[in-house]
Amino acid sequence: MKARVHVTLKNGVLDPQGKAIGHSLNRLGFPEVGDVRQGKFIELELAETDAAKARARLDEMCRKLLANTVIENYSIELVG
């Protein structure tokens, strides 16, 4: 089973990398770009076939390593 994890900064947390991306896009001729927030996308292959068990294990992975839950949110998507 494949899984996709999206990790993003929580609202209110400063995102200097997102700001840098936004400024660079503006300077490169994309003035329509406003606020930019950047995050992480992680794709995993799991041996688990039970969706509930896979989601529980992924949640544990996110809390222990993949996301800093103090400043980041995460979402889990199971794919097949």
C-alpha positions in Angstrom: 0.0 0.0 0.0 1.3 3.5 -0.8 0.8 6.5 1.4 1.3 10.2 0.9 2.0 12.5 3.8 1.7 16.3 3.4 3.4 18.3 6.1 2.6 22.1 6.3 3.4 24.8 8.8 0.5 25.7 11.1 -1.3 29.0 10.6 0.6 31.8 12.4 4.0 30.1 12.2 6.4 32.3 10.2 7.5 30.7 6.9 10.7 32.4 5.7 11.3 29.9 3.0 7.8 30.5 1.6 8.4 34.2 1.7 11.7 33.8 -0.2 9.9 31.7 -2.8 7.2 34.3 -3.2 9.7 37.1 -3.6 11.7 35.2 -6.1 8.6 34.4 -8.2 7.6 38.1 -8.1 11.1 39.1 -9.3 11.0 36.5 -12.1 7.9 38.1 -13.6 5.0 36.4 -11.7 3.4 39.4 -10.0 0.1 37.5 -9.5 1.7 35.3 -6.8 0.8 36.5 -3.3 1.4 34.7 0.0 3.4 31.4 -0.4 3.6 28.6 2.2 6.0 25.8 1.6 5.8 22.3 3.1 7.0 18.7 2.6 5.5 15.8 0.6 6.6 12.3 1.6 5.6 9.2 -0.3 5.9 5.8 1.5 5.4 2.2 0.4 4.0 0.1 3.3 3.8 -3.7 3.7 0.5 -3.3 5.6 -2.7 -4.1 3.7 -5.2 -3.1 6.4 -6.1 0.6 5.8 -6.9 1.3 9.5 -3.7 -0.2 10.7 -1.7 1.6 8.0 -3.2 4.9 9.0 -2.5 4.3 12.6 1.2 3.5 11.9 1.5 6.5 9.6 0.1 8.7 12.3 2.7 7.3 14.7 5.5 8.0 12.1 4.3 11.5 11.7 4.2 12.2 15.4 7.6 10.7 16.0 9.6 11.8 13.0 8.0 13.2 9.9 6.3 16.3 11.4 7.1 18.6 14.2 3.6 18.7 15.7 4.4 21.9 17.7 4.6 24.0 14.5 3.4 21.6 11.7 0.2 20.0 10.6 0.1 16.8 8.5 -2.4 14.9 6.4 -2.3 11.3 5.4 -3.6 9.9 2.1 -3.7 6.2 1.4 -3.3 5.2 -2.2 -4.3 1.6 -3.1 
